[in-house]
Amino acid sequence: AWTEAAARLRDALEVKPDHPSNSLLLNNLAKVYTYLGMDSLAVDAYDRGLEIAPHMTTLLNGRGRLLLAMGRDKDASKNFATIIEVDSLNTDARYYHGMLSLYSGDLAEAERDFNVLAGVIPKSTDTAIALGTLYALSGRERQAIPYLERLIKDEPSPEFFASLAGCRLALGDLTEASEAIGEGLRRYPSDPELYYYRAWLNRDRFRLDEAHKDAEKAVRLGANPLKVADLFNKR
């Protein structure tokens, strides 16, 4: 069905090759190519659409998400930056651009994007993820905790339990860290990061035998061995 849809869209584009409405047809064609797994053709369709309508945020947003899915992070970041130039309050673009900036190490740029989210959609899950992650990664654990607590209540994913545990441990709140780790492991008993943080917790409680067992399990489940080993190198 998708192959047939692509063929019909290509036929429609040939009827009036220079018509301005072709930007919409190309947007639809790009989506069809994406469904078919033809990512390069999809990007080309988005590019052709943007030649017609360079400020069309629907095209820009679709291309940005596709580039992100393809692992082309730098191109995706530039694409989302273009959306922000067109529409400074575009929250999707701010979220993705900010997260890409954050994980590339540009905390200041990420914070600029996330402050827009906080102003426009303060109660959004995206805002909670963005600010919780930013604050956790930049040493502002106290500010991160309310966002992470909201996330584990609304969308209890293992990474949110792990981030909350990490913040609590960094602050020396061992009882609260234990609660977050315990609840996380009840829900996700094979998550390596939660075992990493339990190893950290047991280390700080001077239960070194238990800490080493948790560390070994974290590595078996896929945690970074160097990161895990560093727990014990620091003491």
N, C-alpha and C positions, 0 to 999 in steps of 0.2 A: 504493500500500500504506500509506503514511504517513497519507494522508487518511482511509482506512478505519479505521486504528488510532485516529486522533483521534476519529472518530465513535463508535467502540465505547467509548472511555474516557469520553466525555461521557455516553453512555447509562448506563454503570456509575455515574457520579456522581449521576445523577438517581434511581437506585433508592433510595438511602438518603442524602439530601443532608446529613444532620447526623452521619454516621458518622465516628468518629475515623480510620478507615483511609483515608478520602478523601485524607488528606495524601499517601499513597503514590501514589494514582491521579493526583493533581494533579502530583506530581513527574514521573510518566511522561508525562502530557499535556504538560507544559512541555517535556520532551525531544523529544517528537514535533513540537510546534510549532517548536522550534528547528531540527530537521531539515528542516522545511518552509519555513524562512526567515521564519516568522511571529513575529518577535522580541517584538513588543509583546504578543501573545497569550501567549507563553511567560512573559514577566515577570508578566503578570496571573495566570497559573496558579501560578507560584511564590508570588506574594503571597497568593493564596487558600489555598494549602497552609500557608503560615506563619501565617495567621490561626488555623488549626486546631492547628498544632504549631510555635509560635514559636521553639523551640530545636532544631529538627530540622536538624542540620548538613548532611544530604544536600540538603535544599532550599536552605539558605543558600549552600552551596558552588556548587550549580548556578546559582542566581541571580547570584552574584558573578561567575562565569566568563562568563555571558551578558552582564551589564552591562559587563564589561571588553571583550568582543568588540564591543559596540555603541558603544564609545568613551565610555561614561559613567563615567569614571574616578573622580570624586568619589563617586558612588553606589556603585560597586564597592568603593572603599576603606572606606566606612561599613559595607557589607555584611560584608566580611572582618573588620572590627573587631568586629562583632557575634559572629561565629564565635569569635574569640579570647576574648571575654567568656564564652562558653559553654564553650569548650575551649581553654585557654591553650597547650596543646601541639599544637594542630592545625597541622601543618607546611605544608600547602597554603595555609591562610589566612595564616600567618606570612610565607610566601614572597611571595604576591601583595600583601599589605598592605605588606610591607617594600619591595618594588620600586616600588609606587605612591608610597610616602612618599619613597623615594630620588629618583625623577624629579620629584617636586614640590618637592624641595629640603630636605626634613626628614630630614637625615642621622641625627640622634639617634634618631628614631623607627624609621628603617630599621635602625639598628644594634641596637636592642632586639629587633626581630623576628629579625634574622639571628643574633644570639647564641643565641636559642632553637634555631634550625636547627642551629647548630654543636654545641649540647649534645645534641640528640635524634638528628639524622641527619648526623653529621660527614663521612661519606664520600659523601654524596649529591651528584649533579650540581647539584641546585638550590642546595645550600649553597655549592658551588664558584662557581656563577654569582653568587649573592648577595654573597658576601664578596669575590670577585675584583672585581666591579663597584663595590661600596662602597669598597674600599680604593683602587682606581684613581681614583675620582672625588673622594676626600677627601685626596689627597696622600700616601697611604701605599703608594707603589709597591712597596717591598720586600715588604710583606705581601701585596700583590695577586699578585705574580709566581708563587708556588707554585701558587695556585689556577688562574691562567690557563694555566700550563704543563700542569697536569693536564687542563684542558678541551681544549686543542688536541691532546692525546694521545688523549683519549677521544671528543670530539665536535668535530672540527676545523672549526669554522665561521669565516667570515671576520672576524666581529666580535671573536672571541677572539684571533686573530692580530693584529688591529689594536690591541686593548687592550694586549696584551703588548708590542707594538712601542712604543706610547705610553709605557708604564711604563719600558721600557728607555731610551728617548730622554730622558725626564725625569730619569733618573738619570745620564745621560751614558754609558751602556753601549752605545757605537755598534756594536761588533762583534756583540753579542747582538741588538741591534735589527735589524741588517742580516740576520741569520740568520732572525729571525721574519718580517720583511717578505718575504725571498726565498722562504721556504717558503709563506707565505700567497699570494703572487702566482703561484707555480707551481700552486697549487690553484685560485685564484680570480683569474684574470688580468684581470678587468674590475671589480674592487672599488675604488670611489673612495677609501675610507678608507686602503687600503693604499698607493695612490699619494700620498695626502696625507702619510702618514708617511715614504714614501721621499723626498718633497720635503724634509721636515724633516731627514731623515738627510743628504741631499746638501747641504743648507744648512749643517749643522753640520760637514760635511767640507770646506766651502768649495768645493764643486763647484756653483757658482751656476747655470751654464747648464743642467746636468742637473736641478737643483732646480726651476728655472722650467718646464722641460719636463714634469716630473712633476706640478707644480702645475696646469699647464694641462690635463693629461690628467685629473687628479682632478676638476676642475671640469666637463670635458666628460662625465665619467661620472656626475656628479650630486652631487659634494661641494659644500658650502656655500662660495660664492665669497668671502664676507667672512672666513670662518674660514681659508681657504687664503691669502688676501692678507695676513692677519695674521702669517703665518710670516715674511714679509719686512719687515713694518712694525716688528717687534720688534728688528731688528738695525740 
